[in-house]
Amino acid sequence: MTEKLILFCFLLAPVLAGCDKGKAQSQAEQASQSVRLINVEVKTVHPESLNEYLSLTGYSKALHDIIIASEQGGTVQELLADRGSWVTKGQALALVSADIYKAQLAEAEANLRLKDAGLKKASALFERGSITAMQRLQAQVDYDAAAANAEIARSRLDRAEVKAPFDGKIEDRFVDRGEMVPPGGQLFRLVDRRRMKIISELAELDVSTIRSGITAEVHFDAMPDTVFQARLTFVASSALQASRTFPCEFELDNPHEKILGGLHARIRVLKKIHQNVIVLPQTSLVETETGRNIFVLEGDVARKKDVTIGASNNGLVVIASGLQPEETVIITGQRDLVDGQQVRVTSRKD
């Protein structure tokens, strides 16, 4: 019996030794894992400034873009400009029924000459006492009426010659020679693209902070490598009922006419300069279900803090609350951290 017990103990000893060895290895691995450090980069925060921008979208349009119409009806006798023509202010573009207005002017001028002769005769007779003052006055009235009629006829003839109100390019022509047009009938579309405007809209929250005269950067998708400078020239005093936004316009020079009408524009307006604020890269924030967090470095331990943010620009964000100047924030490597975890600092940005 004793021999069997000794044999059993002899056989069991290696098994117990193996168990102890495996337990020791497991404990060593757990200890190793518990001291594993996360590599992080940190930044010590100091008060600084951040420019806050307002981003808008809009479309371009020539500052001077009009439809030229005929003031009076009649037949289009002459077309003196066509699509693509560059015209100057005062240049004749078309003649509408000029012959009849020439005849009316000739008649009115002939009547004016007659009344002028009558006035001169009446003046001479009045000086000799041959007619009364009332007769002399009637001759003056007849002359003035004839002069007014001549001026009206001259104005009608002048309006029969349709002229360009400003320098520009004829973008379209709506009539042909010999065509009848009514009063107000459309003849041409005249555009001057040497100065453009960008039409956009402001939200209710932004309209009180934006004032006419401020400058803005304008980018066009059609010219992605070029930045244009524009100036806010108009903000509506009433919102559009459908969108609850306020129409606004920016103006900019376009001397080489690179900017075409109807281009999609992206506008960036300096809204506010935030002074003496704490600024962090937006990527340093950790989004959770309860809000936004950051990790600060205390010794070699990461501590989680709740923060609120303010304005942002170009990947940077203002920390409105939850962080004090001179604290050291973990800006990379924070995604895998938990509160109180030990870390290894690989880079500092002070």
Secondary structure, DSSP 8 states (H G I E B T S, - for coil): -HHHHHHHHHHHHHHHHHHHHHHHHHHHHHHHHHT--EEEEEEE---EEEEEEEEEEEEEEEEEEEEEE-SS-EEEEEE---TT-EE-TT-EEEEESHHHHHHHHHHHHHHHHHHHHHHHHHHHHHHTTSS-HHHHHHHHHHHHHHHHHHHHHHHHHHHHEEE-SSSEEEEEE---TT-EE-TT-EEEEEEEEEEEEEEEEE-HHHHTT--TT-EEEEEETTEEEEEEEEEEEEE-SS--TTT--EEEEEEEE-TT--S-TT-EEEEEEEEEEEEEEEEEEGGG-EEETTEEEEEEEETTEEEEEEEEEEEEETTEEEEEES--TT-EEEEESGGG--TT-BEEEEEEE-
